[in-house]
């Protein structure tokens, strides 16, 4: 077997083992899981998530997912907990403890300390009859028949099971809370995901200049308006300031390609009637979808159907991180 064949074979075997692990994990979505989710949902405090080694890394990921979906959570390293960090736990909190074996030394020290202060313990563990499994008040089983690495040593399938169980926990809680896209945006105001849920066209287009010409404007002044306003387009209005069309760089190029003399032409002669428009209150991400659908780079912003407000450009959406 050459190196390429070895790479493909090992990768496929890894994925197959992890798929089998996830299929096995479905059996853990049972009454214990329901009971655990219900208790967390009713909890008046925070969910403190802890672990050691690779489980600690997964615990941090679970905390991030919980916080972003409406369940207050914080991370506590199991080793640090017994050296002072236990003080971060308050009355009313619950602790979710992650461990593949449920037998690590730090876990065995931590569990009695939690019980001494009457903190409910959720064990996310591979074996129900482990120390953690027996001591936990609530059990989330993440059984693994074997790790995915060829030596059956490196945490691979077991950490996949932990991540997946954490996601199942977070999404079940999300569903119970009736967590909406608007709620999600509140927790992600600075990221691209959040912007997709709250940023609107009205937040963007006023930053641009507002190119406009009348239907009777000559081509020279129309070109000057397009270039000076730096958007590669201009709206065309009638004498009552109602939107009639748009002229883009593409319209000018197509006219030139036809060999037409531009000097006698007016704006109305080369404009595109019925331009693509978008309401100022529309989500900005919908402007992006519309541009992609029609293979264009700008949209006319309106309030009423013919009330021209400005132009939103693809570059604006790129700048906002939506592309």
N, C-alpha and C positions, 0 to 999 in steps of 0.2 A: 504494500500500500504506500503510495507516494504521499508527500506532505499535503497536497491539496485535498486528496481523498480523506486523509486523516482529519483535516480541519472540518470538512463537511460532515463526516461521520460523527465526530465528537459533538459538534454543534447540534446536529439533529437529535442525537441521543439525549443531550441536555434538555432540549425543548420538550422532548417526549416525556422524560421523567417529570418535568415541572408541570406539564399538562395533566399527567396522571395524578400528581399531588393536588392540583386544583380540583380535579374531579372528585378525589377522595374527600377534599375539604367540604364539599357540598353536604356531606353527612353531618357535619357539625353545625349546620344551620337548622337548629332544632329547638326544643323547648328551653334548653339552657341558654341558647343564643337569644331567644325572645325575652327570657327573664332578665338577662344581662342588659339588653338594650333598654328595656322598660325601667330598670333601676337607674341607669345613667340618665335617662330622660327625666326622671323624677328627682334626680340629685340636685340639691340646692347649691352645692359648691362646684369645684372644678374636678375634672378627671386628670389625675396625675399619672403619667405614663413613665414606666421605668424599665430598665434592663441592663445587661452587662454585655460587653463585646459587640458582636454584630447585632444582637437584639437591641442594644442601646441605640444603634444607628436607625434601625427600623422604628423604634419608639419615637425618635425625633420626627420621622416622616409622618407617623400616625398623628402626632400632636399637631403638625402643620395642617394636615387634612381636616382634623376635627375643628381647629380654630377657624379655618376658612369656610366651614360649612355650618357654623352656628353652635358648636359645642365647646364651651370654654375648657381648655386643656393646657397643661404645662409638662415639660420634661424634667425628670429627676434621675440622674445617673445612680444606679444601685450602689456603686462603690462609694460615691460621695455622700449618699444618704446617711450612711452610718458614721460619717465624719462631719456632721453638722447640717447637711442639706435637708434632713428630715424636718427641720423647722419650717420649710416652705409649705408643709401640709397643714391645712386648717380644718377645724370642725366642719363637717358637712361635705368634705371632699371624699372621693373614692380613688383607689389606686389600681391601675391596670399594670400588671407585671408580666413582662415577656421573657420567656425562657424556653429553649428547645428541650432541654433535659429536665428542667425543674429542680435540679439538684446542685446548682452552683453554690459555692461557699457564701458569696455575697447575698444571694437570695435567702439562704437559710438563716443568715443573721438578720436580714431586713424584715422578714415576715413576722417574727414574734414582736418586733418593735412596733410594727403597724397595728398588730392586734392589741398591744398594751394601750394604745391611744384610740382604740375602737374605730379604726378606719376600715371600711369594707374593702375587700381585696378581690380583684378579678384576675384570674390566672389564664394567660394565653400561653399554653404549654403543649408540648407534643405528647405527653403521657399523663393520663388521668391518675395513675397510681404513683406519681412522683411526689416529692415533698411539696412542691408548689401546688400540684393538682389536689392533694389531700387537704392542704391548709386553706385554699382559696374559698371564698364565700360564693363566688360565681366562676364558672368554667367555660373557657372558649378553647376547644381542642383544635390543635393544628398538627395532626399526625403526619409523619413522613416515613415512608418505607425505606427510602435511601436518598442520600444527597445526589446531586446531579453530576458532581465532578467524578472523574474515573476512579479516584481512590476512596470515594465515599467519606470524605473528611471535611472539605470546605463547606461552610454554610451556604447553600445554594437553594435547593428545593425548600429547605426549612424557612429561609428568609422570604422566599416567594410566598409561602403559605402565610407567614405573618403579615406581609404587606397586604395580601388579598383579604385576610380576615379583618385587618384594620380598615380597609376600604369598605368592606361589607358593613362593619360596625358604624362607620361615619355616614354612609349613605342611608342606612336604616334610620339612624337618628335624624338625618336631614329630612327624610320623608315624614317622620312623626312630627317634626317641627313645622312642616309646611313651608320649608325654606324655598324662597323664590329666586329667580335671576336677579331681581332688584336687591334682595338681601345679600346675594353673592357679591354684587357690585360694591356694596357698602364695605365689605372686607377686602376688596381688591381695587381701591380707587386709583392706585398708581400704576397698575399693570395693564398690559394690553387686553387681558381678559375682562378686567373691569371696565375699561374704556368701551369695549364692544357693547356693554350693557347700560352705560349711562351717557356717553359722549354723543351729543346731537349736532346736527348740521349747524344750528344757530350758534354753537360754541366755537365754530371754526371759520365760517365764511366772512365774518366782519373783519378778520385779520387781513383779508385781501382787499385790493383796490376794486373799484366797481366800473369796469369798462362798459360803455354804452354809446351807441350812435343811433341817429334816426334813420328811417328807411331811405331818405333822400340824400344821405351823406355820400360824398364822393369817396372813391377808393383810397386816395392818398390820405385823407384824414382818418378813414377807417383803419388803415394800416398803422398810422401814428397812435391811434387809440389802443390798438391791440398790443403794440410793442411797448408803449409807455406804461401800461398797466400790468405788464409782465405775466399774463395768464394765457397767452397764445390764443385768445378768443375775445369776442365782444358780443354783448347782447344787442339786438336790433329792436328799437321801439318805434311806435307810431307817435303822432303828435300829442296823443292823450297819455303818453308814457306807458302804454300797454305793450307787453312783450309780443313780438311778432316772429322773431327768429334768432338765430345765432350764426356768427361767422367765425370759423376756426382756421388755424393754419392749414388744415386739410382742405377746407373749401377753397382757399386761395391757391393751393398747389394744384388741385384738380382743374381749376379755371385756367391756370397758366399752362397746364399740360395740353389743354384743348387748343392752345394758340390764340385765344381770344384777347383782343386789345382791351386792357383794363381801363384806359383813360376815360372813356365815356360812361363807364358803368357806375351805378349807385349801389349802396349797401344791399338794397332789396333784391338786386339782380343776382347776387352770389350767395345770399344767406340761405341757410337750411331752415325751412319752415317747420313748425311743430317741434321745437328742440326738446331734448330730454330734460325734464325738470324734476326737482325734488323739494318737498315742503321743508321749511326751516326747522320744524319740530321733529323731523325724522331722525332715527338713530344714524350716526355717521357710518356705521358698518354697513347699513343698507345702501348708502351712497356708493360704497366700494363695490357691493354686489351688483348694483345697477351699471356702474362703469365697466365692470368685467363682462357683464352680460352683453352689453352693446359695443364693447371694444372701443370705448371713448375715455378721455382723460379729464373731462370737466362736465359739470352739471350746472344748469341754471337753478338758482335758489329762488323759490317763490313763497308767498304767503297765500294770497288768492291766486287763482289759475293764471292770470295775466299780470300779476303784480311782481315786477322784477326787483329782487333784493340784492343779488350779487351772484358770485360764482364760487363753487367749491371745486378744487383741483385735486387730482390724484396725488400730487406732491404734498398736499395738506394731510392726506390720510397716511402717507408714508411717514411724514414728520411726527404724527401722533402715534406711530407704532402699530397701526391697524393692518399694515401689509407685511 
